[in-house]
Amino acid sequence: MFSRFCSAPLLDYFLTTPNSEGSMGSKSAQKKKDDVTESRENVLCMIIRFLFDSVVGMIKLVLVAGSCLWAYRVRLGGVPVFGYMIHGFDPTFNFTAARYLAKKGWYEFFRWYDYMSWYPLGRPVGTTIYPGMQIFSVWVWEAFQNMPKGSYKIPKEILAYLPSGAAKWLPGHGMLEWGRAGKYAPEMTLNNVCVMTGPWLSAVATLFLAMTAAECSESTGVGVVAAFVFAGIPAHLMRSMAGEFDNEAHAMAWFCATFYFWCRSVRTHRSWPWAVFAGAFYTFSVATWGGYIFVNNLIGLHAAVIVALGGYNSGVYRAYTLWCSEEGQLSQRRLSRPGQIRAQCSLIAVRFVLGFP
């Protein structure tokens, strides 16, 4: 009744005066109650969002892992038919070099002058090839030789959650074995390791390409699609089949890893330490294939575009300096120097043909 005879401003004044402590207390209590309710709703939304993102993230990880497994399995088409066989001229030559490295060691390998296969001039093989492929294969072979033998069978309870027939796609049909030999895998001789490096590193390249696509697009969904496409793309498939012990089969994995860590190093101005890994994988690229020059040019071009678009900062400067000076260029000059050595060999051959001493 009082409010009917009082104006609205006057009523508000009396309601907000210290004399109306009860009304102020009820308002404060109601506000606190609303804040608690709102915070509970926010926490509930955060929990639901976290669970949803976790489920979606697990699905994406499974899809990427499936693409990597598909990249590996699709390259084994000739193994059940022809066995573990090196095929092609270049793969055979590369396997011969890997076998010489495993038998003679580092010192003899880098001083190896093959006068039998490269008749009549001969060839200093250890210093005129990209030895990264042979070094990696011999390392893997020695790891298998020193690995203790063991096995683990995936429980049937876990396999029951997989789709029907999915177990046959797993390594060993669900029986994981490691060591020199197993029931579902032959002894990992140097020949078998060289045959399998192509499918193994194809899975690695697929993983790093998915990570690169996700890093550049800021979308993990793009990474999933990129992994699926790259796993069976013909341009890479034809050079990385089982038995294709060639430079491209190894180099693509190191290229994709280099690109990922370079992109990761320029994400923010504090991400530059990731360039250390970019330089390390770039070193593997230099040691494996002459196509490393494309990586060199692309990273330099990418850094120039970042500067031109106004994205230059101290992180970009440090990342490029670390990759280029400490890792990249050092590996080119100290590890292989293949172009200069091949030019020297060509000069020796010309002098031999022309009869000069």
Protein Blocks (a to p, Z undefined) as FASTA:
>chain_A
ZZmmpcfklmmmmmmmmklmmlmmmmmmmmmmmmmmmmmmmmmmmmmmmmmmmmmmmmmm
mmmmmmmmmmmmmmmmmmmmnopadedjklmmmmmmmmmmmmnommlmmmcccfklmcck
bpafklmccfklmmmmmmmmmmmmmpccddddddfklmmmpcehklmmpghihpacedjb
dfkbccddfklmmmmmmmmmmmmmmmmmmmmmmmmnopaklmmmmmmmmmmgmklmmmmc
ghiacfklmmmmmmmmmmmmmmmmmmpmmlmmmmmmmmmmmmmmmmmomklmmmmmmmmm
mmmmmmmnopacfklmmmmmmmmmmmmmmmmmmmnommmmmmmmmmmmmmmmnopZZ
